Amino acid sequence: MYSDFPGKYQDWAATDPLDLFQAQVIKNESNPKAHICRHLSQEARGCRYLVLWLDCDREGENICFEVIKSTGFHINDTYRARFSSVTEKDVVKALDNLVRPNRDEALAVDARQEIDLKVGVAFTRFQTSYFQGKYGNLDSRVISYGPCQTPTLGFCVQRYLQINTFKPEKFWSLHPYIIQNGYEIQLEWQRGKLFDINVAMMFQKLVSEDGLLEVTEISEKQETKSRPVGLNTVNLLKVASSALGFGPQMAMQLAERLYTQGFISYPRTESTAYPPSFDFRGVLSAQTNNPTWGNYVQGLLTNGYQKPRLGTDVGDHPPITPMRSAAEDMLGNDAWKLYQYICQHFIGTVSPDCKYIRRKVEFSIGGESFHCTGQHVVTKGFTAIMPWLAINDKNIPSFIKGQKIEVSKLELYEGSTSPPDFLTESELISLMEKNGIGTDASIPVHINNICERNYVQVQAGRKLVPTTLGITLVRGYQTIDPDLCLPDIRSFIEQQITLIAKGQVDHRHVVQHVIQQFTQKFSYFVKKIEDMDALFEAQFSTLTDSGRILSKCGKCLRYMKFISTQPSRLYCGTCEEVYYLPQKGTIKLYKELSCPLDNFELLICSMPGPDGKSFPLCPYCYINPPFEGIETLINTAKTGTSGKIGKGAGMPCNLCPHPTCPNSLVSQGVCACPECSGTLVLDPVSAPRWKLCCNMCNCLVFLAQGAHRISTTKDRCPECDSSIIEVDFNKKTTPLEDGATLHHGCILCDELLHSLVEMKHGRSFRHMSSRGRGRGARKGGRGRGRGGGKMMDPKMSFRDF
């Protein structure tokens, strides 16, 4: 389920974004076609008790109450299984210790979802409508705002501004060199570096005049590098990005797959401390047969393993732990890399600490102090299984206290301070955790969002470099209301959400308070938007100066400009109107044909790849469907496109029920789709490999390759009511007798045509006509597809012109 606004708030043009703050919030099925709620209700019939086996976090608790609502169970007849892995031991233990679902945790999720929905959608709609209607090269389909997303972007832009405003400073440092037992050693100056050349040269003179170094102190000390604490989600995401090269979202997808397959424990946890009852021996024993670290694990079991260091227990789940052994060929390359690290980290937590001897020799010359250090590993400990954290030996020669050594070379090193680098994903995750931005589950989503919105770009080393759009947005927020891009407000909200989950505050009170705050901020933002617009005007081109001339406007008959950067759209400078187009595929003028309803020139949209479908569309009809009741059909269609922002897919010609237009569904529809209630429509530009494409799903049918021309006719098949098509074969490859090239028939019932059909996506419909699968497209509307869907009413009202 997902939170959304009722239908009356879905039209961006008809809804004032300010009204969204007080709008009702409803929950819809994430995938209505799957009918999950109906299935749960049916399965629950006749059952007395409900036991919920869902992810053991707040989101899982929220889903518990969605299931309870769908099944109609009373809370007293409902139980909750709490587990951290899907091993037999954990499942049996959870079954023996069932609890009641936690309504407070579920309400905490509802509160966060309502706040994020209302705040995010209100700001996003206003920003997008304002800026997309003025500038042509923003290269982002939606100018989105999010209470978590925007502060996340703010961190990246803040680092960018630090880099851009950085002024390097020169510094100087003394580097004396000595030769001892045949080794040349550079000594480190106790003062480090100086930013005054004259002072540095003074010390250089003092040292050079003395000429002899005296050994003043020799010390040895055993140092310890502690083994890691348990692995939580945030640390896993940081390592996945910095060491494995996986983005946070991909890392979580891999971890969730490993969890559902039973290879690791639950991957969403904030805890780094194991519970006292944790079975370390059992987990280690499962890894003894691993060809990579099995011998090392066996040594721990034989010689004794260490108890993990005390970490943080936030009361959710134990740290991420391997639950059973696996090999690379079982998991695949990427999942294996993540699993391998999880195993090595866990084994490292129960391994001894790394111990080494640190030796330091101090020198004095001309009143200045210098030193050199060396180190020698005594016990590798956990670094044997985590070699990337190993301490490297560094040998230095032997010295005697009071020994005099001649300086072989004295260097006055000149350097410059350098700016910080762009934030890496790993560093950004640390900042988000430190400032309370997002949860272990949502952090990957927020980072992915700012990348998808073209606010930042991921470059080599997983560095996040803000784009001009991202920088301009944050600078705009800073100009109008810095709170909008700072982490403080979100951190406060997360604290309140935690109190809701603990049952310490009323969730309605928290939501009302936060919404009231943001309502005031939104009103002020709208009032001062021109301050942000001035920054956009300095960075981006207006619609008038963007794009290339493509097609004629049906209102003023002047040419409109096609703007290919996201979101793809046409702009009429005379009418000052914007027409949004499909967001995928290539847009071209379609034979200079015009729509019979509004006189706009038609376009053809071609999806990429050899199997991509093509379809004509009218720019005006696409975002303003001219027929009543067609919106539901449009929202069901899987054209792989997106129409006017905020209104879902638009209406291309292959959904248009116009009774006489030669490009409409009525004219180009051939037969019912075997996969859904849609219609297979002739792709008008698919020659020489002609194909039929469903206007509702991804079903694709290839026709005879030897055809010179294929077209639909007004005739209907008497057997199945599909359209009769006319095929004009090439003379050299015609399958017809006596060299004939012209053939009329139904692709379902005509044996010749049916033998030339190749299903690319979808199952065969060889016997579709005999099973009464549908009647295809007929005059005035689409025929009944599989399942007896309704025909389009031929008397649907047309738009008045």
N, C-alpha and C positions, 0 to 999 in steps of 0.2 A: 504494500500500500504506500501511497505517497500523498503528501498534503498539497492541496491546490485550492483555487478559488472557484466558486460556482460559475456556471456557464455565462451568466450575464456580465461577468467581469473579464471575460477572455478577450473581448474585442479591445485592442489598444486604443483605437481611434475614439471609441464611444465611452471609454472609462477614464476618469480623472485619476491619475496615480495616487493623489492624496486620499481618495476614497478607499483605497486598498487597506489603509491602516485600520479602518473600522469594519472591514468586510468580514463576512463569515468564512471560516476555513473548513473545508471538507476533506475527506480521505477517499481516494479513488484506487482501484486496482492498478498495479503497475503494468500488468499485462492482461487486459480484459479478455483477450481471445483465449487465454488459457483457462478461464473460468475457475480459478483457484478457490474462491469463496464458495461457489456453488458446489464444487467437488468436496470441500471440507464439510459443508452442511449435509451433503448426501451420505458421506462416510460416517458422520456422527450419529445418524439415525439408529436407534436401538442400543446405543452405548450409554452406560450409566456414569462413567467417569472419563475425564479428559486428563491425560498426562502430556505435558508440553516439553519436547526435547528440542530446544532452540539455543542459539548462541547465548552463552552466559555473560552478557553485558547488558547495558541499558537498552540498546537497540533491540536485542533479543527479547528483553522484558516487555518492550513496547509491542513487539509482534505477538507476544503471548496474548495480550488483551485484544488484538485484532482477530486472532484465531477464536478466542472465547466469544467474541461478538458474532463471528461468522457461523459458529456451530451452535450458538444458543445455550451453552452450558451455564449453569449457575456457578459463581465463584467458589461455593462450598464443595462443589463436585469436581473442582479443577486442581491439579497438582503440577508442580514444576520440578523437573529433573535438573540438577546442577552438576556439571561435569567440565573437565578441562581437556579431555582427549576422548577419542572414540575407541579406545582399547577396551577389551572385555572387562578388565578389572575396574576401570573407571565407570563403565556403563552399569555394571552390577552394583557398584557402590552407590551410584546416583539413584538407582531404582530402590535401594534399601533406605535411602534418606531423602524421600520426596518432601518438598516444601510447598508453600503457597506462592503464587506469583506476586511480585512486588509492584504494587500500583504506583508507589511514589517514584520509582525509577522509570516506569512507563510515562508518567506525567512529566518527568524531567525532559524526556525526549520530545513529547508533544509541545512543551513550552519552547524548546530550542527550534523545532521545526516551524512553529507559527511565527516566531520572531524573525528567523532567517527568511521565511517566505515573504512576509509583509514588507520588511525593510528592503530585502534584495530586489523584489519585483518592482516596488514603487520607484526606487532610485534607477533601476535598470531601464524601465520603460521610459521614464522621463529623459534620461541621458541619451538613450538610443534614438528616440524620436527627435530630440533636439539636434544632436550632432550628425546623425546619418542624413537628416534632411538638409544639411548645409555643406557637408564636406564629402569629397568623393574618394579620397585615398587613405581612409582610416584603416583599411585592410582588416576589418573585424566585423563579423556579422552582427554581434551584439556588444554594446558598450556597457558591460555589466558591472554591478556593484554588489558586494557581499560583506556582511559584518566580519567574516573571517578572511574572505578572499582579498579584500582591499588592504587591510593591514599587512597581509602576507606580501602583497605587491609593494607595500610601503617599505618593508625591510630591504627589498632588492633595489628600489629607487634611492633609498637613503645611502646605501653603499655606493651606488653609481655617482651620486652627488659628492660623496666624500672623495672619490677618485678624481672627479672633474675639478673639484676646487682645491685639490692637494697641491701644495707648493713645496717642491723638494728643497732640502737644506744640505749644504755640504758639511761634512764632518771629517775629522782627522784622528788617527789612532797610531800609537807606536807599536811596531812589531819587531822586537829584537830576535835574532836567530843565534843559536849556539850549536856546536857540534860536540856530541858526547858518545863515546864508544862507536864512532863511525856513523851515527845517526844525526841528521840535521833536524832540529826541533825549533818550531816557532812558538815563542812564549806569548801568553795573553796578558795584556795590561790591566791592572786592577781598576784603573779609571775608565776602562772601556773606550769611549770616544769623546772627543771635545769638538765644540762647534766654533771655536775661535782659533784661527790659523796661527796667530802670534803666540798664544799660550802654548799651543801644541809644539811649535818650533822651539820655544823656551825649554820645555821638558826634553825635547830631542837633543838639544845642546848639552843639558845636564847629564843625560845618559851617555852621550858620545864622549864627553870629556872624562867620565869615570873609566869606561872601557872594560871593567871587570864586574861580573855578576857574582854575588855571594849567595850560596844556598842557606836560607834562613830557617826553613822548616820543612820537614818531611813527615807526612801523616798517611796512615792507612785506616780505612774504615769499611766495615762490611755493610753494604746497602741491600735493600730488599725491594724488588718490584713485585707488587701484590698481584695475585691471580684475580681475574675479573669477577664481578658479581654476576648474578643471573641475568639473562638476556630478556629485555622487554621490547615492546614494539618499536618505540622511538629509536633505540640503539640499533635494532635490526635494520630499520630503514636507513639510518645514517651509514652503516657499514655497507649495505647493499648499493647505495649510491656511490660512496667514495672508493670502495675496494672492488665491488663486483660489476659496477657500471650499469646497474638497474635503477630506473626511476622509481620513486616511492610507490606509484600506483601499480607498476608491474611487479614490484617486490611483494606487495600485499596480495596480488592475485596469485602469485606463485605460492606464497605462504598459506593462503586459504586452500589452495588445491592440495598441498602437502597435508594439511590438517584433515580435510575431508577424506583423504585416502588413508589416514591413520598413521602417517609417518612422523608427525610432530604434534605437540600439544596445541591448545588454542592460541592463535598467533596475536590476539589483541589483548594485551595486558600492560599495565603500568608498573607492576611489581617487579622488583629485582631480588626479592628474598624468597627462599623456599620455605614451606611450612615444616614444622618439626617432624611430622610424620612422613615426609616424602621418601619414597623408596629409591634411594640413589643406587644401591646395589643392583636392583632389578633393571633400572634403566641402563647401567653400565654393562650388565650381562648381555643385554640385547645387542651390544655393539662388538662383542668379542670376536665374531666371525667376519667383521669387515676387513677386507684385504689391505686397506690403507692404514687404519689406526687400531685394528683388532689387537695386535701384540702389545701396543702401549696400554690399552684398556685392561688387558689381561694382567699386565704388570701392576696396575693400580689395584686391581682386585686381590692380587697375591700379596703385595707389600703394604696395602692399606691406602685408601683414598682419604683426602682431606674433606672436612666439612666446608661448604661454601662460605665465603665472607658474608657478614651481615649486610643485607641490602635494605631496600625499602619495601614494606608490605602495605599496599593500599587497600587490601581486602578484596581484590577482584579475582585474579587467577595466578597460579604459579608462573614463574618465568618460562619462556618458550624452550621446550625440551624435546629432544628426539625420543620417539616412542617405540620405534622398531627400525631394524636395520634395512638398508636399501643400497642398491648399486646404481651406477650412472645409467645403464641401459634400461632400468626400470622407470626412471624419472624424466629422462631427457636432459640436455645439456644445462639449460638455465635453471630448472628446478633442482638439479643435482648440485650446482654451485651454491645455491641458497641452503639446501639441506646439509651440504658438507660444512658450511660455516656454522650452522646451528649445532651440529654434532661437535665440532672442534671447540666451539665456545663452551658448550656444556661440560665436555671433558676437561677443559681448562679450568672451570670453576671448582672442580674437585681434585685438581692436581696441586703439588706443592708450589710455593712461591718461588720466583727466580731470585737467586742470591749471587752477589758478585762483590769483589773487593775493589774499592775505589782508592787510588793512590794519588796524592797531590804533593807536588814539590813547589815550594815558594822561593822566590829569588828577590834580591834587593840590589839596586844600582842607582847611584846618583840621587838617593832619597826616594826613588820610585819602586813600587812593588809589581812583580810579574809572577806568573805561575804556569805550570803545565800539569795536565792530569792524565792518568791512565786507568784502565779498568780490566778486570779479569773475572770471567764467569766461574763461579764455584759450583752452583747447582742450576741447571737449566730450568727445572720445574715445568710450569705450564707452557713456557716458550718452546718446549720440545714439540708440543702439539699445535701451538700457534706461533710458528716460526717468524711471521711478519712482525711480531712484538719482541723478538729476541734482542738481547744486549750483545753488542759486538765487542770482542776483545780489542783493547788498544794498549799496546805495550810501550813503555817508556824505559830508557836506560836507568841504571842504578846511579844514585847520587849519595854524597856524604854531607851531613850538615856541616857548614862552615867552609865547604869546598869553594874555591875561586875558579870561575870559568870565564874565558874571554868571549866577548861578543863578536861573532864572525860577520854579522851584517845587521844594520839598523835601518829599518824602513819606516818612513812616515807615510802611512797609507791614507789616501784621500778617497772618500766615498760620498754618496748622496743618499739621503733617506728616500724611500720608495713608497708609493701609495699602496693602500690595501688592494687586494685583487677582488674581482667580482665574487659575490656570494656563491658558494657551491650549494647544491641541494642539501648536503649534510649539514652545513653551517646554518642554512635557513631552517631546517627542522629543529636544530638546537634553539634558535631564537624563538620559534613558534612555541616550543615546549616551555621555555623560560618565561615567556610572556603570556602563557595561557591561551594561545590562539589555536582553536581546534582541539580535537581529541586524538588519541592514537588511531582511531578508525577514520577520522575525517582529514587529518593532515595531508595524506596523499591526494585526496580529492581537491583540496584548496590549491596545492601546488600544480596539479594537472590543469585546473581551471585557468590559472593565470598564463599557462603556456598555450592552451587551446584558444584563449581570447586574443592571442598575439600581443599580450602585455609584456612578456619576457620570452627570450629564446634560450634554449639549452645548447650551450656550446661545449667545446672540448673540455674534458675534465669535469663534466656535469656542472659547469658554471652557468649561472642564471644572469643573462645580460638583458636589461630592460630595453624595450623598443621605444620609439618616439611616442607612440600612443600611451604606453604605460607610464612614461616619465611625465607627459603632459597631464594625464589624469591626476597623478599624485600631486603634482605642483598645483593643479587646480583646486584639489581638496585642501591643500595647505593654505591656499589663498583665501578660500571661503570659510572653511571650518576644519582645522587640523585634526579634530577628534575623529573625523570620518576615516582617516587613514592611519591613526595611531592605535596601538594595541590596548590602551587603557580601558575603553568602554567594553571591548569584547572580553577582556580579562575579568571585569566586574560581572558581566553576564554569566560567564562560565562559573564563577563563584556562587552566584545565585542558583544556577542550574544544579550545582552539587548540593546546595542546601535543600532544594526540592527533592532530589533523589534520596536525601536522608530524612525526609519528612519534617523538616524544621521550618519551612515556609510554605505558604499557599501558592500554587503554581499560577493561579489566575492573577494574584496580586503582582507577581514578578512580571508576567507578560504585559499587564496593563501599564505598569511603571515604565518598562523599557519601550513599549510602543508609544507612550506619551512623549518620552524623550526624543525618539526618532521622528515623530510627527512634527515636532517643533523644529528639529534640525532640517527636515525635508523642506518645510515651508521657507525657511531662511535660505536654503540651498537654491531653491527655485527662484527666489527673489534676487539672488546674487549671481545667477548663472552666467551673466555677461562677463564677470571677472574671469571665469574659466574659459569662456568663449574667446576672450582676447588671446589667451595662450594657444588655443586651437588654431585661431586665425593666423598666428605667426608660424605655425608648423605644417598646416595642411592646406590643400587646394580646395577651393569651393567647387560645388557641383558644376557650375558654369565653365570652369577651367579644367574639368576632369573628363576622362573618357574619350570615345571616338564616335563619330556619327554612324548610326546603324539603321534605324527604321523611322517611319512617319507616325506622328501622333494622329489619332483619329479625331481629335477635337479641333486642333488648329491647322492640321495638315502640314506642319513644319517637322523637320527631322529632329529626332531625339538622340541623345548621346548614351552609348552603352558604357557603363562603368564596371569593369571586370573585377576590381578588387572587392573583397568581401564587405558587405553583402552585394552580390551581383544585382544590378538594377539599371533601369532606363531613367533618364532625366529629361524632361521637356522644359527647356529654358523659357519658352513662350508662356506656357501654362503654369510653370513652376510646380510641376507635379512629378512625383517619384513613383516608379512602378517596379516593385521587387520581382525578381525572376528566380527560377530554380537555382539553388546554391551549389549544385554539382553539375558537371557536364559542360559541353561547349555550346555557346549560343551563336546562331547565325540567322541571317534573313532567310525566310522561306519563300522562295520563288516570287517575291514581291506580291504575294496574295494578301487579301484583306479580309478581316472578320466581317461577316454580313450583319452583325449586330451593332458594332460601334465604329467600323471603318479603320481600326488600327491594323497596321501591317503585321502579318503573322511572323513568328520566329520558329526555328526548329532547335530543339535541345537534344544533343547527342551525348549519351553517357560514355565514359571512357571504356576501352577494352574491346576485344572482338565480340564479346557477348553483350555489350552495352545496348540498351534500347534507345530509340529516338522517338520523339513525339513533337508535333507542332503545338503552338500555344499562342493565344492572343494576350498581349501584355495587360490589357484592361480586364478582360474576363478572368485572367489568372488570379488576380487579387480581389476582384469584385464579381464573384459568380452570379450570372444573370438569372438563375433559376431558383425558385423557392425549394427548400428541402434538400438541396444538394450538398450542404455542408457536411452532413454525416458521411456521405459517400466519399467526399474529399478526404476527410480525416482518416478513413479506413484504408484509402489507397496507399500502397507502398511504392511510390514512384521514385524514391531515393532523392526527393527534392524537398525544398522548403520554400514556401511562399512568403507572403507578407509577414514580417517579423511579428511573432506573437499570435499568429492565426494558423499555424501549422502548414500543411501542404496546400498548394493552390489548385486551380482547376485547369489542366491542360485540355486540349481538344479531344483527347481520347476518353474524357469523362463527360464531355458536353453532349446533352441530348437534343441539340438543335436538329429539327427534322429534315432540313434541306441542305445544310452546309456540307460541302464535299469532304471536309476534314473532320467532321464530328464523329462521335461514337456510333451514331445511327448509320453513317455512310461507310465508315472504315472497320466497324466491328464485324468479326467473322463468325465466331462461335463461342460457346460458354467455356470458361477455363476449367480444366479438370481438377485444379487444386483449390479453388475458392469460388466465391459467388461472382467473380469478375468476368470480364469478357476478353477474349484474345482479339487484339486489334492489329491490323496490318501496319507494319513499320514502313512508312512511305519512302524512306531513303536507304533501305537496307540492301539494295541491289549491289552486286549480283547474288549475294547470299541472302535471299529473302527470308524474313522471319515475322512471326506473330508474337506479340508481347502482351501479357496480361496487364490490364489497366489498374489492377488491385494488388497483385503480388508479383513475385519475381519469376513466375513461370515463363518459359521461353521456348518457342517452337520454330525450328528451321524448316523451310520449304525447299522445293527443288532448286538445285544450284544451276541447272541448265536453262532456267527460264530467263527470257529477255525482258519480259514485263509481266507483273502480276497486279491485278486490280480487283476490287469488289464490284458486285453488280447489285441491282435492286431485287433480283430474283431470290427466292427462298427455297431451301431443300424441303421437299414434301415429307421426308422421313423424320428429320430432326429440327427443322425450322432454322438451320444455320444459313448464313449468306452463301450464295453461289459465287465462286470466284472465277475470274477469267485468267488463264495462264497462256502466255505467248512464248512458246519454247524457241530456242535457237535452232536454226535449220540444221546445223551439223550434229546436234546432240538430241534432237527431238525423240521421245520414246513413242510417238504416235505412228500409226501405220501410214504407208504411202507418203511419208515425208511431211505430213500435216504438222502445223505448229500451234494452232489455236485450239484450246480445250476449255470447256466449262464444266464445273463440278463442285461437289461439297467435299471438303477435306476429311470429313468424318465418314461419309457414306460412299464416296467415289473410290473404287479400288485403286486406280492409277495414282490419284493424288495422295491417297492415304499411304501408299507404299513409299512415297517420296518425303514423308514427314519424319523429322528427327527431333525427339524431345531432348532439349539441352538441360533445362531445369524443370523438374516436375515429372510425374509418372505418366505412363502411356495412357492414351485414351482410345485404344484400338476398338473397344466395344462400347464406346461412350454413347453412341446414338441408340443402340439397342437397350441401354439401361436408362434412357430418358434423362441424360445428364443436363440438358438445357436446350434453349432455343436460340442462343446467340443474340446478336443485336438485330432489332427490327425497327421499322419506321416508328418514330415517336418514343423509343426508349430501348433500354438494354433488356435482353431476354432473361429468363430465369436461369441462373447458373445452377451449379450443383446445390442441392438442398432447397430448390424452389424459391429463390429470393424474389422480391417484388420487382415488377417492371417499372421503369420510369414513366410517369404519367405524361402522355403526349400533349396534354393541355396545360402543362406547367406554365406559369405566367412569365412572359418575357419582360426584360427591362425596357422601359419607355425611352425613346430617343427623339 
